[in-house]
């Protein structure tokens, strides 16, 4: 049979399967195997098997991992990234043959494309017979058929995910602004977004992309955040997550995430609660602000909720107009000068007093002072500064002054986070 007739016959078989068979992708793989005479596998972007020829190849580690476990080990994924296999698949316009160090046998690889996006990979292993020139064309036809099948009913969830990703991207680009139109899109996708939405922005600039691909990390992070949907946007991983209650985002889930981010050198900014998808870009920018300011303030930390860094965002804006020198309470400068001149620690006593919400007992305990000694310190502070520590506006200005000094790195911040309790302590145990 001529190559032309072989291609035509193969195409007709695949078309018939698409139209009449209920065997889905596995049916297409079986037809492909009967013509190509070599085992075939379809994998998703994380190298998980979607459909494959059920043939054992004992001396090929990668094939057997996918056959037995349904996915590649992190070690083999890393090897493929180091050898640029992932990039080559993404950049290639058609099937190509290669054999990397982790492969016992050569492969033909080709990406599966839906709506201009690569969504899966077809691979054929050169096991039963050597590849022929016609195999490249056969694999291309098979890949196109797989793309068609993946858009049918049994893959509605998959395509809905892609459409949701496009929706989020349109919101971030401000291409969608009308709340009614947005609501219609969400209802059409039938995703079920809850009322409290948070935006997570992950900075992967320091992440070792030779270890895992960005798409692999995107999907891994998505699984770690309940109700999260992830996409890659502007060279960052962005996850929108919705919760029924605001407190559902707190505690254990973020502690576990923090340990993972530390291990992979990734940092995350989290927005405040968003209740309107039309405002998603605002909250994305807010998460970026949290990421930038948080990284500047505390590099020992890996998660930066905006609510805990909002005051330092204000301090950042103040720093551009003169910082603590311009905006701090002038009496605080008097106290700091007094400490330097007489070798006293009244500024630190005042700082701890404010941190502990003006609680005498807790402040004395933190400073290892007798209660009466602390009371004396506070009296002297009022005398030196010529202010009343009972005055609300004075306390507010002093609080802001200390935040400005912290931002200017003139004093070391004492963080008491509510969102991620004991995060640093957990990180130190790693």
C-alpha positions as CSV (number, residue, x, y, z in Angstrom):
1,X,0.0,0.0,0.0
2,X,1.3,3.5,-0.9
3,X,2.1,6.0,1.8
4,X,-0.8,8.2,0.5
5,X,-3.3,5.3,0.8
6,X,-1.9,4.3,4.2
7,X,-2.5,7.9,5.5
8,X,-6.0,7.9,4.0
9,X,-6.9,4.6,5.5
10,X,-5.6,5.6,8.9
11,X,-7.5,8.9,8.8
12,X,-10.7,7.1,7.9
13,X,-10.3,4.6,10.8
14,X,-9.8,7.5,13.2
15,X,-12.7,9.4,11.8
16,X,-15.0,6.4,12.2
17,X,-13.8,5.9,15.8
18,X,-14.5,9.6,16.5
19,X,-18.0,9.4,15.1
20,X,-19.1,6.0,16.2
21,X,-17.0,4.6,19.0
22,X,-17.5,5.1,22.7
23,X,-14.0,3.9,23.6
24,X,-12.6,7.5,23.6
25,X,-8.9,8.1,23.7
26,X,-8.1,4.4,24.4
27,X,-9.8,3.5,21.1
28,X,-7.7,6.0,19.2
29,X,-4.5,4.6,20.8
30,X,-5.5,1.1,19.9
31,X,-6.1,2.1,16.3
32,X,-2.8,3.9,16.3
33,X,-1.0,0.8,17.6
34,X,-2.5,-1.4,14.9
35,X,-1.0,0.9,12.2
36,X,2.2,2.2,13.8
37,X,3.0,-1.2,15.2
38,X,4.8,0.4,18.2
39,X,3.4,1.2,21.7
40,X,1.7,4.6,22.1
41,X,1.0,6.7,25.1
42,X,-0.9,10.0,25.7
43,X,0.2,12.0,28.7
44,X,-1.0,15.2,30.2
45,X,1.2,18.3,30.9
46,X,2.4,16.6,34.2
47,X,3.5,13.4,32.5
48,X,0.5,11.4,33.8
49,X,-0.8,8.7,31.5
50,X,-4.2,9.4,30.0
51,X,-4.3,6.4,27.6
52,X,-1.7,3.9,26.5
53,X,-0.9,0.6,24.8
54,X,-1.0,-2.1,27.5
55,X,2.4,-3.5,26.5
56,X,5.2,-4.2,29.0
57,X,8.7,-3.0,28.0
58,X,10.8,-4.4,30.9
59,X,14.1,-2.6,30.1
60,X,12.6,0.9,29.6
61,X,12.1,2.6,33.0
62,X,10.0,5.6,31.9
63,X,7.5,3.5,29.9
64,X,7.1,1.0,32.8
65,X,6.6,3.8,35.4
66,X,3.8,5.2,33.3
67,X,2.3,1.7,32.7
68,X,2.4,0.7,36.3
69,X,2.0,3.9,38.3
70,X,0.3,6.1,35.8
71,X,2.9,8.9,36.0
72,X,6.6,9.6,35.8
73,X,8.7,9.9,38.9
74,X,10.0,13.4,39.8
75,X,13.5,12.1,38.9
76,X,12.6,11.3,35.3
77,X,10.5,14.5,35.0
78,X,13.6,16.5,36.1
79,X,15.8,14.6,33.7
80,X,13.5,15.5,30.8
81,X,13.6,19.1,31.8
82,X,17.4,19.2,32.1
83,X,17.7,17.8,28.6
84,X,15.2,20.3,27.2
85,X,12.6,17.7,26.2
86,X,9.7,19.7,27.5
87,X,10.8,22.9,25.7
88,X,11.4,20.9,22.5
89,X,7.9,19.4,22.6
90,X,6.4,22.8,23.2
91,X,8.4,24.5,20.4
92,X,8.1,21.8,17.8
93,X,5.6,22.3,15.0
94,X,5.4,18.6,14.3
95,X,6.4,15.1,15.4
96,X,10.2,14.6,16.1
97,X,12.3,11.7,17.1
98,X,14.7,11.7,20.0
99,X,16.4,9.4,22.6
100,X,17.6,11.0,25.8
101,X,19.8,9.4,28.5
102,X,16.8,8.1,30.5
103,X,15.3,6.3,27.5
104,X,16.2,2.8,26.5
105,X,14.4,3.2,23.1
106,X,13.9,6.2,20.8
107,X,10.5,8.0,20.8
108,X,8.4,10.0,18.5
109,X,6.9,13.0,20.3
110,X,4.2,15.4,19.3
111,X,2.0,17.8,21.2
112,X,-1.8,17.8,21.2
113,X,-3.1,21.3,20.6
114,X,-6.6,22.7,21.5
115,X,-7.5,26.3,20.8
116,X,-3.9,27.1,20.2
117,X,-2.7,25.7,23.5
118,X,-0.6,22.6,24.1
119,X,-2.6,20.3,26.4
120,X,-1.1,16.8,26.1
121,X,1.7,14.8,24.5
122,X,1.6,11.8,22.2
123,X,4.6,9.5,22.3
124,X,5.4,6.4,20.3
125,X,8.3,4.1,21.4
126,X,10.5,2.4,18.9
127,X,10.2,-1.1,20.3
128,X,8.6,-3.6,17.9
129,X,10.1,-2.2,14.7
130,X,12.2,0.8,13.5
131,X,10.4,4.0,12.7
132,X,9.5,4.8,9.1
133,X,9.3,8.2,7.4
134,X,5.5,7.8,7.2
135,X,5.3,7.4,11.0
136,X,5.8,11.1,11.4
137,X,2.7,11.9,9.3
138,X,0.7,9.1,11.1
139,X,1.5,10.6,14.5
140,X,0.5,14.0,13.4
141,X,-2.9,12.7,12.2
142,X,-3.3,10.7,15.4
143,X,-2.5,13.8,17.5
144,X,-5.2,15.9,15.7
145,X,-7.7,13.1,16.2
146,X,-6.9,13.0,19.9
147,X,-7.4,16.8,20.1
148,X,-10.9,16.3,18.6
149,X,-11.7,13.6,21.0
150,X,-10.6,15.6,24.0
151,X,-13.1,18.2,23.2
152,X,-16.0,15.8,23.2
153,X,-18.5,15.3,26.1
154,X,-16.3,13.0,28.3
155,X,-13.7,15.8,28.4
156,X,-16.0,18.6,29.3
157,X,-14.4,19.0,32.7
158,X,-11.0,19.3,31.0
159,X,-12.1,21.9,28.5
160,X,-14.1,23.8,31.2
161,X,-10.8,24.1,33.1
162,X,-9.2,25.7,30.0
163,X,-12.2,28.1,29.5
164,X,-12.0,29.1,33.2
165,X,-8.3,29.8,32.7
166,X,-9.2,32.1,29.8
167,X,-11.9,33.8,31.9
168,X,-9.4,34.6,34.7
169,X,-6.9,35.8,32.1
170,X,-9.5,38.1,30.6
171,X,-10.3,39.5,34.0
172,X,-6.7,40.1,34.8
173,X,-6.3,41.9,31.4
174,X,-9.5,43.9,32.2
175,X,-11.0,42.7,29.0
176,X,-14.1,41.7,31.0
177,X,-15.6,44.4,33.2
178,X,-19.4,44.1,33.1
179,X,-20.6,42.1,36.2
180,X,-23.6,40.6,34.4
181,X,-21.4,39.3,31.5
182,X,-19.0,37.9,34.0
183,X,-21.8,36.2,35.9
184,X,-23.1,34.6,32.7
185,X,-19.7,33.3,31.8
186,X,-19.3,31.7,35.3
187,X,-22.8,30.2,35.1
188,X,-22.0,28.8,31.7
189,X,-18.9,27.1,33.0
190,X,-20.8,25.7,35.9
191,X,-17.7,25.9,38.2
192,X,-19.4,27.0,41.4
193,X,-17.3,29.9,42.7
194,X,-17.9,30.7,46.4
195,X,-18.4,34.2,47.7
196,X,-15.0,34.8,49.2
197,X,-12.3,34.9,46.6
198,X,-8.5,35.2,47.2
199,X,-5.7,35.7,44.7
200,X,-2.4,33.9,45.3
201,X,0.5,35.1,43.2
202,X,3.6,32.9,43.3
203,X,7.0,34.4,42.4
204,X,9.0,31.6,40.7
205,X,12.0,33.7,39.6
206,X,14.2,32.0,42.1
207,X,12.7,28.5,41.5
208,X,15.0,25.9,39.8
209,X,13.0,25.3,36.6
210,X,15.5,22.6,35.7
211,X,14.0,20.4,38.4
212,X,10.4,20.7,37.5
213,X,8.6,22.5,34.7
214,X,6.5,25.6,35.4
215,X,3.3,23.8,34.3
216,X,4.1,20.9,36.7
217,X,4.6,23.3,39.6
218,X,1.4,25.2,38.6
219,X,-0.6,22.0,38.9
220,X,1.1,20.9,42.1
221,X,0.4,24.2,43.8
222,X,-3.2,24.1,42.6
223,X,-3.7,20.8,44.4
224,X,-2.4,22.3,47.6
225,X,-5.0,25.1,47.8
226,X,-8.6,24.0,48.3
227,X,-10.9,25.4,45.7
228,X,-8.0,26.8,43.8
229,X,-7.7,27.2,40.0
230,X,-4.2,28.0,38.6
231,X,-2.7,29.6,35.5
232,X,0.6,30.9,34.4
233,X,0.3,34.7,33.9
234,X,3.1,37.2,33.4
235,X,5.8,34.7,34.3
236,X,4.1,34.0,37.6
237,X,1.8,31.3,38.9
238,X,-1.6,32.8,39.8
239,X,-4.2,30.9,41.7
240,X,-7.7,32.1,42.4
241,X,-9.3,30.3,45.3
242,X,-12.9,30.7,46.6
243,X,-14.2,29.8,50.1
244,X,-17.5,29.7,51.8
245,X,-16.0,31.3,54.9
246,X,-13.0,33.7,55.2
247,X,-11.4,31.5,57.9
248,X,-11.3,28.5,55.6
249,X,-8.0,29.9,54.1
250,X,-6.2,29.9,57.4
251,X,-4.0,27.8,59.6
252,X,-2.8,24.3,58.6
253,X,-3.2,24.5,54.8
254,X,-1.0,27.6,54.6
255,X,1.6,26.2,57.0
256,X,2.0,23.1,54.8
257,X,2.2,25.3,51.7
258,X,4.8,27.5,53.4
259,X,7.1,24.5,54.0
260,X,6.7,23.4,50.3
261,X,7.5,26.9,49.1
262,X,10.6,27.1,51.2
263,X,11.8,23.8,49.9
264,X,11.4,25.0,46.3
265,X,12.4,28.7,46.8
266,X,9.1,30.1,45.8
267,X,7.3,33.1,47.5
268,X,3.6,33.9,47.5
269,X,1.6,37.1,48.0
270,X,-2.1,36.7,49.0
271,X,-4.7,39.4,48.4
272,X,-7.4,40.4,50.8
273,X,-10.9,39.0,50.2
274,X,-12.5,39.7,46.8
275,X,-16.3,39.4,46.5
276,X,-16.6,40.6,42.9
277,X,-14.8,38.9,40.0
278,X,-15.0,42.2,38.1
279,X,-12.5,43.5,40.6
280,X,-10.1,40.6,40.3
281,X,-7.3,42.7,38.7
282,X,-7.3,45.0,41.7
283,X,-6.8,42.1,44.1
284,X,-4.1,40.6,41.8
285,X,-2.2,43.8,42.1
286,X,-2.8,43.7,45.8
287,X,-1.2,40.2,46.0
288,X,1.7,41.6,44.0
289,X,2.1,44.4,46.5
290,X,2.1,41.9,49.4
291,X,4.7,39.8,47.6
292,X,7.0,42.8,46.9
293,X,6.7,44.4,50.4
294,X,6.7,41.1,52.2
295,X,9.9,39.9,50.5
296,X,11.6,43.2,51.3
297,X,10.5,43.1,55.0
298,X,11.1,39.4,55.8
299,X,12.9,37.0,53.5
300,X,12.7,34.3,56.1
301,X,9.0,34.0,55.3
302,X,7.5,32.6,52.1
303,X,3.9,33.6,52.3
304,X,2.8,37.2,52.6
305,X,-0.9,37.9,53.1
306,X,-1.7,41.5,52.2
307,X,-3.6,42.2,55.4
308,X,-0.5,41.6,57.4
309,X,1.7,43.9,55.2
310,X,-0.8,46.6,54.3
311,X,0.8,49.0,56.8
312,X,4.2,48.4,55.3
313,X,2.6,49.1,51.9
314,X,1.7,52.5,53.4
315,X,5.3,52.8,54.7
316,X,6.6,52.1,51.2
317,X,4.6,54.9,49.8
318,X,5.8,57.2,52.7
319,X,9.4,56.2,52.0
320,X,9.1,57.7,48.5
321,X,8.2,61.0,50.1
322,X,10.8,61.1,52.9
323,X,9.9,58.1,55.0
324,X,10.3,58.0,58.8
325,X,12.3,61.3,58.8
326,X,9.2,63.2,57.5
327,X,6.3,61.3,58.9
328,X,7.4,59.9,62.3
329,X,6.2,61.6,65.5
330,X,8.9,64.1,66.4
331,X,8.8,63.1,70.1
332,X,10.0,59.6,69.1
333,X,13.2,61.1,67.7
334,X,13.7,62.9,71.0
335,X,13.4,59.6,72.9
336,X,15.8,57.8,70.5
337,X,18.3,60.5,70.9
338,X,18.0,60.4,74.7
339,X,18.7,56.6,74.6
340,X,21.8,57.1,72.6
341,X,23.1,59.9,74.9
342,X,22.4,58.2,78.2
343,X,22.6,54.5,77.1
344,X,19.0,53.8,78.1
345,X,16.4,51.5,76.5
346,X,13.3,53.5,76.8
347,X,12.5,53.3,73.0
348,X,12.5,49.5,73.2
349,X,10.3,49.6,76.3
350,X,7.8,51.8,74.4
351,X,8.0,49.6,71.4
352,X,7.2,46.5,73.4
353,X,4.4,48.3,75.3
354,X,2.7,49.1,72.0
355,X,3.2,45.7,70.6
356,X,1.5,44.2,73.7
357,X,-1.5,46.5,73.4
358,X,-0.4,48.6,76.4
359,X,-0.7,45.5,78.7
360,X,1.6,46.2,81.6
361,X,2.0,42.5,82.7
362,X,2.7,41.1,79.3
363,X,5.1,43.9,78.4
364,X,7.0,43.4,81.7
365,X,7.3,39.7,81.0
366,X,8.6,40.3,77.5
367,X,11.2,42.8,78.7
368,X,12.1,40.7,81.8
369,X,11.3,43.6,84.0
370,X,9.5,43.9,87.3
371,X,6.1,45.5,86.8
372,X,7.0,48.5,88.9
373,X,10.2,49.0,86.9
374,X,8.2,49.1,83.7
375,X,5.7,51.6,85.1
376,X,8.7,53.8,86.0
377,X,10.0,53.5,82.4
378,X,6.6,54.6,81.0
379,X,6.5,57.6,83.3
380,X,10.0,58.6,82.2
381,X,9.1,58.1,78.6
382,X,6.1,60.5,78.9
383,X,8.4,63.0,80.6
384,X,11.2,62.8,78.0
385,X,8.8,62.9,75.0
386,X,6.4,65.4,76.7
387,X,3.3,63.3,75.6
388,X,0.6,61.3,77.2
389,X,0.5,57.6,76.4
390,X,-3.2,57.7,77.3
391,X,-3.9,59.9,74.3
392,X,-5.4,57.9,71.4
393,X,-4.0,60.1,68.6
394,X,-0.5,60.1,70.1
395,X,-0.6,56.3,70.3
396,X,-1.7,56.0,66.7
397,X,1.1,58.3,65.5
398,X,3.6,56.4,67.5
399,X,2.4,53.1,66.1
400,X,2.8,54.4,62.6
401,X,6.2,55.9,63.4
402,X,7.4,52.5,64.5
403,X,6.1,50.8,61.3
404,X,8.0,53.4,59.3
405,X,11.2,52.8,61.2
406,X,10.7,49.1,60.7
407,X,10.3,49.6,56.9
408,X,13.4,51.9,56.9
409,X,15.3,49.0,58.6
410,X,16.1,51.3,61.6
411,X,14.6,48.9,64.0
412,X,14.0,45.2,63.7
413,X,10.3,44.2,63.3
414,X,8.7,41.9,65.8
415,X,6.1,40.0,63.8
416,X,3.1,38.5,65.4
417,X,1.2,36.9,62.5
418,X,-2.4,35.7,63.0
419,X,-2.8,33.9,59.7
420,X,0.1,31.5,59.8
421,X,0.7,30.6,63.5
422,X,4.2,29.4,64.2
423,X,5.2,29.4,60.6
424,X,8.8,30.3,61.2
425,X,9.0,27.7,64.0
426,X,7.7,25.1,61.6
427,X,10.2,26.2,58.9
428,X,13.1,26.0,61.3
429,X,12.3,22.3,61.9
430,X,12.7,21.5,58.2
